[in-house]
Structures are given as C-alpha cells and as structure tokens.
Amino acid sequence: MQIHHFARSSSVAEVKAYIDEWGFAVVDGIGNLETIEGIRRDVERYGRAVTALDLPFFGGALKKVEGLAAKSAGLIELMDDPFVIELSEAYLGPDVLLNASGGFILEKGRKPQPLHHDDVLYKPFFPRFPGGAECMVNFMYAVTDFTPENGATRMVPKSHLWPEGREPGPDAEVVDVAMKRGSVAIWLGSTWHGAGLNTTDTPRLGAEMAFNCGWLRPHEAYHLLVPPALARDYPVRVQEVLGYKAHRGMLGCIEQRSPMELFGFAKQTGSARAVVRDADDPAASHVDSRALEATVKGWFAKSGTSVPAEVGRLLKGLEDANAKLAAATSRSDHNMLEVVAEAQARLVVEQLRSAGLSEPVEALKQAEN
C-alpha cells in the first residue's frame, strides 16, 4: 500500500476514518522542531545510562528510556495537544489514561523487532473482536527521520480487523512507516507492528506515548513517576491523563473527589495555586449538576462572553453526564450516575474559578438561595 500522510491541519475525524480502514496513520509536522530537538537531547542524555534490551521481543538493538513523561518537558508539550487526546478518546472513551511513555533508540542491528500487537497486555480480559472496541492507542513521534534503512516502524495494514488468534504469515503485507522528523505514526492496540532493522551507523530515535481506557490499569505507574508536587505544574489535560482526574468521577477518587481537586491543581494565569474553599463553596459541597449546566450556559449566552476551551471541554462532559443521568431506567443506575454527574459539575466549577470567571458560580449560589 501507499501510505497517506495527513497534514497537521487535518481533523480528528479524517485521521480516524483512515485508521478505521488501515489500523494506523501518519500525521506530518505535528511536533514543532524546537520541541522535538528538546526531546532528542533528553532521550540521548538518559539513554547514555541504558543498555540494549536483550529479550527476543525487543530485537536486540533497541534501547528504551522508560517513563519519558517524567523526564522530558517536550513530551509533556506534545501530550497537551488537543488532537492527541481527542483522537484517543474517539477510540477509548472519556478520561483516557497515559499507558506508557518512552524514548526509543534503535541502533544498528541484526534483525528487526518481531511483529506484535500492544493490546496483548489486556488479554484475555479484553477479548479481540474484528472492528470492535479498542483498549489502546499509540503515538510514535519521529525524533529523527524514520526511513526503511534506519528501522522505521513496520505496520501490517488492516491487521486490526483480524480475528483472535490470526498472526502475520510469511506472505503478509508489511509496510515501512517512513516519516520526517516531527511527524507521528498512530496505531491501534490491535494493529500488528514492530520496529524495523537499522542497517545504518546512526541511531534512529523515537518518542512514544500510548493511552488506554480510563478504567484500565496502565503499563507504567504515573502517580509514582510523576508525583503531585511535579504534576501540579503540568497542563490540565496532562494531569488528567496521568490519572489525577477520577474516571467518571468514581474510579481513582479520594473521598469522592478527583485527586486533582484535593491537591489544588487548578491553574491561574499559567501557574499553580492552592484552592481554598469555604463552607458554602459549590466546589466543596453538593452541586446540582443540571442546575449548574443551565446556569453556566445561560450566563455565557447572556453575557456574550466566549467560553474558554477548557471550560467548554468540561462543560461538554457535564452535558454528557447529565444526559446519561436523565436516561437512567432504574433507581440504582440513577443514584450512581448522579454521583458521576456531580463530580463532573465540580470540575466545571473549578475550571470556571481558575479561568477567573466567578460570575457563573455566584449566579448558581444566588439561584440556590
């Protein structure tokens, strides 16, 4: 096959449609070269203390800098890209988690990495159904050019549609994903792939981040790799995928709240601040999720103020939570989904305050009084 390369301006829907068909895609120019250069320095610095992985799975010429999210500011910048999170959530649902991050140094070797699919981590608990639900999405950024000669990642087209138990035979089509520095290859957890063979004297460098469904345990323990003292200065989207946002308000919480609420991760003009709550603060007490949605929407419509991107994203989550709550057909489901909706409402309140928009919160207080 001839691999189509998408431009950075391509929509999530366009790229997803291609991945749906082929199991992978390439987007060019998604990482600016200054950021990529910073990642290169980080990978090379940490890579000096790393030896080649000698298990057969790694092919014998691959070095890996583990937990790169805790070691490279450049990777955090790439992770904060809305395109990355939106595409991941299109496959995995809301509140995705970072599964793993790493810097890959592929040196001259004697054989390529064996072909494999990443979602084997979750077998047999997550059965494979052709065209069914996915549990992982992977992004590999080219820190140096990827070429057939230096071991570009190899993909097996349409292998994500294979049934359980099928493996690539000797006649299977395998393509080299050649791409320029700053591009990214994206593939599904069900897609068969593997690093190629580097026949040159120059190492091939890549930076990877993979995401899994928010209710699955990640490969790497990011609450330890990126503890709260470090995470509080990261962008909100990054805090969320590291696991500091409870999934649907219920999974990974502390005393019915997301860790990022309790740790005061809200941002004010780009810097961390502690959240101080009083007894009648809507973020500290019961929040009527449906009243909040109506109040916030009404305030923005009346004031003519544009909705900040982060507020809009969380408000959309609140709309979805309230819709599921309204559609609940049993009392037990309603009670559980009410907790989920209230948790989402608190996140909206926090983000409004961090954006300096206290008026909608005050309007809610007045409406309750």
N, C-alpha and C positions, 0 to 999 in steps of 0.2 A: 504494500500500500504506500501511497504518497502521503506523508503526514502533513496535515494542515496546521499552520502556525497562526494563532489568533493574536491580534493587536491588543495592547494594554487597554484600549478603549472598548473592547468587546464586553457585552453584557454577560452576567451570570447565566442567563437563560441560553444564550448562544453556545457558551462553552459547555454547559451541562448537556445540551442536546447532542453535542459531538461525543462527549464522554459516554452518554447513554448508548450510543451506537458502537463505539470502538473500545471503551474501557479506559481511555486515557486522553489527554490533550496537552498541548504546549501553548503557553502564553508568553509572547516576547516582550521584553522591556518592562516587566512588572517590578523589578527591583532597580532603583537608580544606582549608577555605578559607584557613587561615593559610599553608599550603604554596603554594596557588595564588596568593595575594597576593604571596608572595616571588618566585615565578616571574614574575608580572606586572612587578614592579619590575626584575628582571633583564632581561627582554625589552625593556622600554621604555628602560632605560639603554643597553644595547648597540645597540638599534635606532636611536638618535639618529645613529649614525655610518654607518648603512646606507641605501643608495638603493634605490628600487624596481627590481626585476628587469625588464629590458626585453625579454627574449626572449619570443616568442609563447607558449611553454609556460607562462609564469607569469601571463599575462593582463594585465600592465601596471600593476597596482595593488598588487602583493604585495612586501613587504619580508621578508627572511628573516635571522634571526640564526643563523648556522651553528654547528655544534659546541656546542650548548647544554649538553651534559653536562659540558663543561669550564668552564662559565660560571654555572651555577645549581645551588646546593645543593638547591633544591626539586625539580628534575628528578631528581636522584640519589635523593631520598627516594621519588619515585613509581616509579623504576626498581627499587627494592629490594622492591617489593610482590610477594609470592609469587604472587598471582593473575596478574600480568603475565607472569612467567617461565613459570609452569605452562601458561598458555594458549598462549604462544608455542611451548613445547616440544611441546605436543599436536599442533601442525601441522608443526613443523620438526625434531623430534627433539631429543636431548640437547645440552647445551653450545651453546646459541644464542649468536650474536654481535650486538652492537648495530650495526645497519647505518648509522643516521644519527640525529641529534637536532637539533631546530631550534625556534626561536621564530618564529611566523608573524604578521606584522602586515598585515592586509588593509585597505587604505584605500579610500575612495570611488573607484569606477572606472567604466569604460565598457562592460566586457564580462567575463563570467566566465572562469575558467581552463578551457582545453579539457579535456574528459574524457580520461582516460588510465588505464593500469594500471601499477603500480610495477615489476612483475617484468620489464618490458621491458629493464631493466638487464642481465638474465642471458640474454637471447635472443641467438643461437639455442642456447646451451649448455644451457639448461634448458627443454626443449620443453613447450608447454602442452597438457595433456590435461584435458578436462572432468571435474571430480571427482577429478583425480589429485593427485600430490604438490605441495605448496606450497613456495616458497623464501623468502617474506617475510610478515611480519605487521606491521601498522602500528597505532599508538595515537595518536590526536589528542585532547589534553585541552583542554577549553574553559576558557581563562583569563579570557575574558569570555563572557557568554551568546552562543550561536550561534543566529541567527534567519534566516529567509528574507530579511529585509530587509538584514541586515549581511553576507551572504555565507556562510552556513552551508555546510559541505561537502556536495556533492551526490553521491549514490550511484545506481548503476544496479543495481537488485535482480536477483539471480541471474545477473549477468554473469560471475561466476567459473566458471559452468558452460558458458560459450560455447566453441566450438571455436576453434582457431588461425585468425586472420585475420578473425573477425567483429568489426565495430565498431558502436557505437550509431548507429542511423539517426534520422531526424527524428521517428519515432513511438516511439522507445524511452522506456520509463518512467524518469524521473529524479526522485528524491525529495530534498528538503532535510532534512539531519540537524540539526534544531533540538534544542538541549540547553542545560541550565543550566550556569552556571559550576561547575567542579569535576567535571563529567561527562566521559566519554571515549567517543569513537567508535573502534571497532576494525574493521579490514577486512583482507582478504587481499591479497597482492601481485597476484593475478589479477583482483581486482574493479575494474571501471571506476568512476572517481570524479573529482572536481575541485572546487576552491574555487568558491564562488558569486560573485555580484556584490553588492558592498556599495553600497547606494544611500543610506546614511546618512552623516552627517558625523563619526561616531565610529568609529575603527578597531576591527576585530574581531581579538582576539588568541587564538592557539592555541599549544600546546606539543606537539611531536611527538617520538615515538621509534619507530623501526622496527627490527625484528630479522630476521636471516636465518639460514639453516642454518649450523652451526658450521664447515662445510668450505668455505663460500663466502667470497670476499673482500668485506668491507663497502664501502659507498659512501665512508665517512669513515675516516681513518687514526687510530684511537683510541690506539694506542701512542704517537703523537706528540702528539695533542691532550690526552691525559691520561697524562703520563709516570709512571714508577714512584714518584717522590717524592710525587706527588699521589695516585696510585691507592692507595698503601698505607694511606691513612686512610679509604678508601671501604668500604662493607659488602661482604662476601664475594661475594654474588650479583652486585653491580655489577662487582667486579673480574673475575669470570668472564665476564660478557657483553662487557666491554671487550677481551677476548682474552687475559687473563693466565692463564687456565686452558687448557691444551692440549686440543684436541678429541680425545676418546677416548684421551688420553694420548700421542698420536702427532703430531697436526697442530698446529704452532705451539709446539713444545717447544724447550728449550735443554738439550743434553746429557742427553736422555731425561727431562727433568723440565719440569713446567709452570713458566713464569716466576714465578708467584705462590709456588711452593715456594722457588725460589732467592733471590727477593728478600725472603723472610721476611714474607709478607703475613698470616700467621696473626694472629688477634686475641686479646687477653686483656683481659677486662673493658672492651671497647669502645675500647681504644687500641692502636696499632701496637706490635709488639715484634719484635726480630730473633730468628730461630730459630737456636740454637746446637746443633750435632749432634756426637755423638761416634761413634767407630768402630762401636760395637755398637748404635747407634740404629736402630730399624726404619725410620724415615723417611729414613735416609741410606744404607741398604743394601738387599739383596734382601728383599722382603716376599712371603711365601706368601699370595696373595690368598684362597684358600679357607680356609686355617687362620685368617687374620685374621677373616674373616666369621664363622666358627664361634665363635672365641674371644670376639669382641665381643658377639655375640648371647647367648652363654652367660653372659658376665659380667653383662650387663644383666638377664637373666632371673633369675639367682641373687641379685643384689644388690637387686633391686626398685627400682633407680634408673630414673627416667624417661629416655627417650632425647631429648636436646636436638634441636630441629628441624633444625639444620644437620647434626648427626651423622646423624640419620635420613635426611636427603635424600641425603647422600653414601653412606651405607650401602646405600640402595636402588640407587644407581648401581653399587656394588660387587656387589650381588646380580645385577643385570642383566649386568654384565661377566663374572662367574663362570658364569652360565647360558649365555652365548654361547660361552665357552671350553669348557664341558662338551659343548656341542652341535657343536663343530667336527668336520667329517668328514674333514679332510685334515691331514697333519702341518704343512704350510706355514701353513694357517689357524690351527691350534692355536698355533704358535710366535708368530704375530703377535698373536693375541688374548691370549696370556699377557702380553705387554708392556702391552697396554691394561689388563688386569685389575690388574697390579702397580701401574701408575700410579694407578688409582682407589684401590687399597689404601693407597698413600702419602698420598693426600688424606684418607682416613678417619683415619689415624694423626695427621696434622697437626691435624685438627679436634678429635679427642679431646684432644690436648695443649692446644690453645688454649682448650678448654672446661674445663680443669683436671681432666680425667679421665685420669690417668696409669695407673690400675689395669689397664684392659684392655690397654694397651701392655706393662706389666710382665708381665701374665699370658701374653702372646704370647712375650716373651723367655724366660720360665721354661719354656714348652711346647717352645720350640726347643732349650733346653739339656737 
